[in-house]
Amino acid sequence: MRKNYDFSKGKKNPYAKGLKKQVTIRLDAPTVDYFKALAEETGIPYQTLINLYLRECAFKNKRPRLDWVSA
């Protein structure tokens, strides 16, 4: 290995826009438990499963159903 490398002619990563973005999200315990159980079944990390589900919702333009009940 060299002691020094010259990156002056390096190029930006063309795939950088496709990288994931870290966010903080608060989920209720039953939701997390559901995805953790699903992760055990599938062998896929639960955070990946949540991301896959949310990506599908965004791709299909799914909207949550909000039924307001008056008191």
A tleap script that builds the chain and sets N, CA, C and O, in Angstrom:
source leaprc.protein.ff14SB
mol = sequence {
  NMET ARG LYS ASN TYR ASP PHE SER LYS GLY
  LYS LYS ASN PRO TYR ALA LYS GLY LEU LYS
  LYS GLN VAL THR ILE ARG LEU ASP ALA PRO
  THR VAL ASP TYR PHE LYS ALA LEU ALA GLU
  GLU THR GLY ILE PRO TYR GLN THR LEU ILE
  ASN LEU TYR LEU ARG GLU CYS ALA PHE LYS
  ASN LYS ARG PRO ARG LEU ASP TRP VAL SER
  CALA
}
set mol.1.N position { 0.844 -1.182 0.000 }
set mol.1.CA position { 0.000 0.000 0.000 }
set mol.1.C position { 0.886 1.240 0.000 }
set mol.1.O position { 1.976 1.258 0.571 }
set mol.2.N position { 0.385 2.256 -0.651 }
set mol.2.CA position { 1.094 3.526 -0.670 }
set mol.2.C position { 0.835 4.287 0.621 }
set mol.2.O position { -0.174 4.069 1.293 }
set mol.3.N position { 1.738 5.166 0.953 }
set mol.3.CA position { 1.538 6.019 2.119 }
set mol.3.C position { 0.591 7.156 1.792 }
set mol.3.O position { -0.145 7.610 2.668 }
set mol.4.N position { 0.590 7.629 0.557 }
set mol.4.CA position { -0.270 8.739 0.134 }
set mol.4.C position { -0.935 8.400 -1.191 }
set mol.4.O position { -0.338 7.746 -2.047 }
set mol.5.N position { -2.160 8.842 -1.351 }
set mol.5.CA position { -2.891 8.659 -2.597 }
set mol.5.C position { -3.337 10.017 -3.106 }
set mol.5.O position { -3.638 10.914 -2.319 }
set mol.6.N position { -3.379 10.169 -4.433 }
set mol.6.CA position { -3.788 11.432 -5.055 }
set mol.6.C position { -5.231 11.300 -5.531 }
set mol.6.O position { -5.509 10.580 -6.490 }
set mol.7.N position { -6.147 11.995 -4.861 }
set mol.7.CA position { -7.559 11.963 -5.237 }
set mol.7.C position { -7.981 13.233 -5.978 }
set mol.7.O position { -9.175 13.481 -6.144 }
set mol.8.N position { -7.024 14.027 -6.418 }
set mol.8.CA position { -7.342 15.301 -7.057 }
set mol.8.C position { -8.103 15.111 -8.371 }
set mol.8.O position { -8.831 16.009 -8.794 }
set mol.9.N position { -7.948 13.978 -9.009 }
set mol.9.CA position { -8.647 13.721 -10.277 }
set mol.9.C position { -9.828 12.770 -10.077 }
set mol.9.O position { -10.365 12.222 -11.039 }
set mol.10.N position { -10.220 12.585 -8.826 }
set mol.10.CA position { -11.334 11.694 -8.517 }
set mol.10.C position { -12.669 12.278 -8.957 }
set mol.10.O position { -12.808 13.490 -9.122 }
set mol.11.N position { -13.635 11.409 -9.142 }
set mol.11.CA position { -14.980 11.818 -9.554 }
set mol.11.C position { -15.958 11.532 -8.421 }
set mol.11.O position { -15.749 10.619 -7.622 }
set mol.12.N position { -17.021 12.320 -8.359 }
set mol.12.CA position { -18.063 12.085 -7.370 }
set mol.12.C position { -18.789 10.791 -7.687 }
set mol.12.O position { -18.872 10.375 -8.842 }
set mol.13.N position { -19.304 10.169 -6.659 }
set mol.13.CA position { -20.059 8.933 -6.811 }
set mol.13.C position { -21.368 9.233 -7.550 }
set mol.13.O position { -22.184 10.000 -7.041 }
set mol.14.N position { -21.591 8.649 -8.736 }
set mol.14.CA position { -22.830 8.925 -9.472 }
set mol.14.C position { -24.067 8.319 -8.817 }
set mol.14.O position { -25.192 8.678 -9.162 }
set mol.15.N position { -23.864 7.413 -7.886 }
set mol.15.CA position { -24.975 6.744 -7.218 }
set mol.15.C position { -25.293 7.360 -5.856 }
set mol.15.O position { -26.142 6.848 -5.127 }
set mol.16.N position { -24.624 8.442 -5.514 }
set mol.16.CA position { -24.774 9.032 -4.183 }
set mol.16.C position { -26.208 9.469 -3.901 }
set mol.16.O position { -26.657 9.404 -2.756 }
set mol.17.N position { -26.933 9.914 -4.927 }
set mol.17.CA position { -28.317 10.341 -4.702 }
set mol.17.C position { -29.215 9.174 -4.304 }
set mol.17.O position { -30.241 9.378 -3.655 }
set mol.18.N position { -28.844 7.970 -4.679 }
set mol.18.CA position { -29.649 6.800 -4.373 }
set mol.18.C position { -29.378 6.206 -3.000 }
set mol.18.O position { -30.023 5.235 -2.604 }
set mol.19.N position { -28.430 6.780 -2.276 }
set mol.19.CA position { -28.114 6.255 -0.959 }
set mol.19.C position { -29.226 6.573 0.024 }
set mol.19.O position { -30.004 7.505 -0.177 }
set mol.20.N position { -29.289 5.803 1.063 }
set mol.20.CA position { -30.328 6.009 2.071 }
set mol.20.C position { -30.008 7.213 2.930 }
set mol.20.O position { -28.847 7.588 3.094 }
set mol.21.N position { -31.045 7.808 3.473 }
set mol.21.CA position { -30.921 8.957 4.354 }
set mol.21.C position { -31.366 8.542 5.746 }
set mol.21.O position { -32.430 7.946 5.918 }
set mol.22.N position { -30.548 8.861 6.731 }
set mol.22.CA position { -30.891 8.503 8.103 }
set mol.22.C position { -31.891 9.505 8.663 }
set mol.22.O position { -31.689 10.716 8.580 }
set mol.23.N position { -32.984 8.977 9.239 }
set mol.23.CA position { -34.006 9.807 9.866 }
set mol.23.C position { -34.386 9.186 11.203 }
set mol.23.O position { -34.131 8.008 11.453 }
set mol.24.N position { -34.987 9.982 12.040 }
set mol.24.CA position { -35.527 9.481 13.300 }
set mol.24.C position { -37.035 9.421 13.161 }
set mol.24.O position { -37.669 10.388 12.739 }
set mol.25.N position { -37.604 8.286 13.515 }
set mol.25.CA position { -39.048 8.112 13.399 }
set mol.25.C position { -39.532 7.404 14.663 }
set mol.25.O position { -38.876 6.490 15.162 }
set mol.26.N position { -40.653 7.822 15.162 }
set mol.26.CA position { -41.226 7.203 16.358 }
set mol.26.C position { -42.363 6.289 15.923 }
set mol.26.O position { -43.315 6.729 15.279 }
set mol.27.N position { -42.255 5.017 16.279 }
set mol.27.CA position { -43.265 4.013 15.948 }
set mol.27.C position { -43.777 3.407 17.238 }
set mol.27.O position { -43.039 3.294 18.217 }
set mol.28.N position { -45.049 3.016 17.238 }
set mol.28.CA position { -45.563 2.392 18.448 }
set mol.28.C position { -45.029 0.963 18.560 }
set mol.28.O position { -44.649 0.341 17.568 }
set mol.29.N position { -45.013 0.463 19.797 }
set mol.29.CA position { -44.408 -0.834 20.091 }
set mol.29.C position { -45.012 -1.986 19.281 }
set mol.29.O position { -44.258 -2.820 18.779 }
set mol.30.N position { -46.354 -2.070 19.130 }
set mol.30.CA position { -46.904 -3.189 18.344 }
set mol.30.C position { -46.426 -3.188 16.886 }
set mol.30.O position { -46.246 -4.249 16.289 }
set mol.31.N position { -46.226 -2.008 16.326 }
set mol.31.CA position { -45.745 -1.927 14.938 }
set mol.31.C position { -44.326 -2.462 14.838 }
set mol.31.O position { -44.016 -3.246 13.941 }
set mol.32.N position { -43.468 -2.043 15.751 }
set mol.32.CA position { -42.082 -2.518 15.756 }
set mol.32.C position { -42.053 -4.023 16.006 }
set mol.32.O position { -41.298 -4.746 15.355 }
set mol.33.N position { -42.864 -4.494 16.938 }
set mol.33.CA position { -42.924 -5.932 17.231 }
set mol.33.C position { -43.356 -6.723 16.006 }
set mol.33.O position { -42.823 -7.799 15.737 }
set mol.34.N position { -44.326 -6.188 15.261 }
set mol.34.CA position { -44.798 -6.861 14.051 }
set mol.34.C position { -43.657 -7.029 13.050 }
set mol.34.O position { -43.442 -8.120 12.522 }
set mol.35.N position { -42.925 -5.939 12.791 }
set mol.35.CA position { -41.843 -6.002 11.815 }
set mol.35.C position { -40.669 -6.831 12.319 }
set mol.35.O position { -39.984 -7.465 11.516 }
set mol.36.N position { -40.419 -6.845 13.622 }
set mol.36.CA position { -39.362 -7.688 14.169 }
set mol.36.C position { -39.718 -9.164 14.030 }
set mol.36.O position { -38.852 -9.982 13.720 }
set mol.37.N position { -40.983 -9.511 14.255 }
set mol.37.CA position { -41.433 -10.896 14.075 }
set mol.37.C position { -41.324 -11.304 12.611 }
set mol.37.O position { -40.901 -12.416 12.297 }
set mol.38.N position { -41.705 -10.400 11.723 }
set mol.38.CA position { -41.595 -10.659 10.289 }
set mol.38.C position { -40.126 -10.823 9.886 }
set mol.38.O position { -39.798 -11.630 9.016 }
set mol.39.N position { -39.258 -10.056 10.522 }
set mol.39.CA position { -37.828 -10.158 10.257 }
set mol.39.C position { -37.299 -11.534 10.661 }
set mol.39.O position { -36.465 -12.109 9.963 }
set mol.40.N position { -37.783 -12.058 11.784 }
set mol.40.CA position { -37.373 -13.396 12.225 }
set mol.40.C position { -37.778 -14.455 11.203 }
set mol.40.O position { -37.015 -15.378 10.915 }
set mol.41.N position { -38.990 -14.311 10.657 }
set mol.41.CA position { -39.496 -15.274 9.668 }
set mol.41.C position { -38.713 -15.221 8.371 }
set mol.41.O position { -38.384 -16.256 7.791 }
set mol.42.N position { -38.416 -14.017 7.920 }
set mol.42.CA position { -37.838 -13.840 6.587 }
set mol.42.C position { -36.319 -13.784 6.567 }
set mol.42.O position { -35.697 -14.033 5.534 }
set mol.43.N position { -35.721 -13.456 7.710 }
set mol.43.CA position { -34.267 -13.292 7.734 }
set mol.43.C position { -33.815 -11.950 7.196 }
set mol.43.O position { -32.628 -11.743 6.944 }
set mol.44.N position { -34.765 -11.033 7.018 }
set mol.44.CA position { -34.467 -9.686 6.535 }
set mol.44.C position { -34.544 -8.748 7.737 }
set mol.44.O position { -35.495 -8.838 8.512 }
set mol.45.N position { -33.574 -7.853 7.917 }
set mol.45.CA position { -33.631 -6.938 9.064 }
set mol.45.C position { -34.930 -6.130 9.082 }
set mol.45.O position { -35.437 -5.721 8.038 }
set mol.46.N position { -35.454 -5.908 10.286 }
set mol.46.CA position { -36.760 -5.253 10.400 }
set mol.46.C position { -36.757 -3.843 9.838 }
set mol.46.O position { -37.768 -3.398 9.295 }
set mol.47.N position { -35.639 -3.126 9.957 }
set mol.47.CA position { -35.588 -1.775 9.397 }
set mol.47.C position { -35.669 -1.815 7.871 }
set mol.47.O position { -36.261 -0.931 7.253 }
set mol.48.N position { -35.080 -2.827 7.279 }
set mol.48.CA position { -35.173 -3.011 5.826 }
set mol.48.C position { -36.608 -3.315 5.424 }
set mol.48.O position { -37.093 -2.801 4.416 }
set mol.49.N position { -37.292 -4.146 6.206 }
set mol.49.CA position { -38.692 -4.462 5.912 }
set mol.49.C position { -39.569 -3.213 5.984 }
set mol.49.O position { -40.431 -3.005 5.130 }
set mol.50.N position { -39.347 -2.388 7.001 }
set mol.50.CA position { -40.113 -1.143 7.117 }
set mol.50.C position { -39.838 -0.262 5.913 }
set mol.50.O position { -40.764 0.322 5.351 }
set mol.51.N position { -38.571 -0.156 5.507 }
set mol.51.CA position { -38.216 0.653 4.344 }
set mol.51.C position { -38.877 0.119 3.074 }
set mol.51.O position { -39.391 0.892 2.266 }
set mol.52.N position { -38.862 -1.200 2.900 }
set mol.52.CA position { -39.491 -1.801 1.717 }
set mol.52.C position { -40.981 -1.507 1.673 }
set mol.52.O position { -41.529 -1.198 0.614 }
set mol.53.N position { -41.634 -1.603 2.821 }
set mol.53.CA position { -43.071 -1.338 2.871 }
set mol.53.C position { -43.369 0.133 2.559 }
set mol.53.O position { -44.271 0.440 1.780 }
set mol.54.N position { -42.610 1.026 3.167 }
set mol.54.CA position { -42.831 2.451 2.910 }
set mol.54.C position { -42.519 2.816 1.466 }
set mol.54.O position { -43.194 3.661 0.879 }
set mol.55.N position { -41.499 2.181 0.892 }
set mol.55.CA position { -41.172 2.428 -0.518 }
set mol.55.C position { -42.320 1.986 -1.419 }
set mol.55.O position { -42.672 2.679 -2.374 }
set mol.56.N position { -42.905 0.823 -1.108 }
set mol.56.CA position { -44.043 0.334 -1.888 }
set mol.56.C position { -45.224 1.304 -1.779 }
set mol.56.O position { -45.891 1.590 -2.773 }
set mol.57.N position { -45.478 1.806 -0.574 }
set mol.57.CA position { -46.556 2.781 -0.374 }
set mol.57.C position { -46.315 4.028 -1.209 }
set mol.57.O position { -47.233 4.543 -1.847 }
set mol.58.N position { -45.085 4.508 -1.204 }
set mol.58.CA position { -44.758 5.713 -1.975 }
set mol.58.C position { -44.878 5.445 -3.469 }
set mol.58.O position { -45.392 6.286 -4.206 }
set mol.59.N position { -44.409 4.280 -3.929 }
set mol.59.CA position { -44.454 3.934 -5.345 }
set mol.59.C position { -45.896 3.817 -5.844 }
set mol.59.O position { -46.219 4.259 -6.947 }
set mol.60.N position { -46.752 3.221 -5.026 }
set mol.60.CA position { -48.153 3.025 -5.407 }
set mol.60.C position { -49.033 4.199 -5.006 }
set mol.60.O position { -50.250 4.166 -5.192 }
set mol.61.N position { -48.410 5.243 -4.451 }
set mol.61.CA position { -49.127 6.453 -4.028 }
set mol.61.C position { -50.259 6.126 -3.056 }
set mol.61.O position { -51.346 6.699 -3.130 }
set mol.62.N position { -49.982 5.194 -2.145 }
set mol.62.CA position { -50.982 4.823 -1.138 }
set mol.62.C position { -51.128 5.956 -0.135 }
set mol.62.O position { -50.156 6.627 0.214 }
set mol.63.N position { -52.332 6.153 0.313 }
set mol.63.CA position { -52.626 7.173 1.317 }
set mol.63.C position { -53.261 6.498 2.523 }
set mol.63.O position { -54.029 5.550 2.362 }
set mol.64.N position { -52.958 6.963 3.715 }
set mol.64.CA position { -53.622 6.374 4.882 }
set mol.64.C position { -55.104 6.731 4.894 }
set mol.64.O position { -55.492 7.823 4.480 }
set mol.65.N position { -55.914 5.815 5.365 }
set mol.65.CA position { -57.344 6.074 5.489 }
set mol.65.C position { -57.569 6.705 6.851 }
set mol.65.O position { -57.293 6.090 7.881 }
set mol.66.N position { -58.059 7.901 6.855 }
set mol.66.CA position { -58.304 8.609 8.102 }
set mol.66.C position { -59.794 8.767 8.298 }
set mol.66.O position { -60.432 9.594 7.647 }
set mol.67.N position { -60.339 7.984 9.184 }
set mol.67.CA position { -61.752 8.069 9.513 }
set mol.67.C position { -61.884 8.729 10.878 }
set mol.67.O position { -61.575 8.122 11.903 }
set mol.68.N position { -62.339 9.956 10.882 }
set mol.68.CA position { -62.475 10.702 12.132 }
set mol.68.C position { -63.823 10.403 12.757 }
set mol.68.O position { -64.857 10.489 12.095 }
set mol.69.N position { -63.812 10.061 14.000 }
set mol.69.CA position { -65.037 9.761 14.731 }
set mol.69.C position { -65.295 10.945 15.657 }
set mol.69.O position { -64.443 11.316 16.465 }
set mol.70.N position { -66.488 11.535 15.526 }
set mol.70.CA position { -66.794 12.658 16.406 }
set mol.70.C position { -67.200 12.138 17.781 }
set mol.70.O position { -67.827 11.085 17.899 }
set mol.71.N position { -66.841 12.873 18.796 }
set mol.71.CA position { -67.085 12.446 20.180 }
set mol.71.C position { -68.511 12.644 20.601 }
set mol.71.O position { -68.868 12.332 21.736 }
savepdb mol mol.pdb
quit
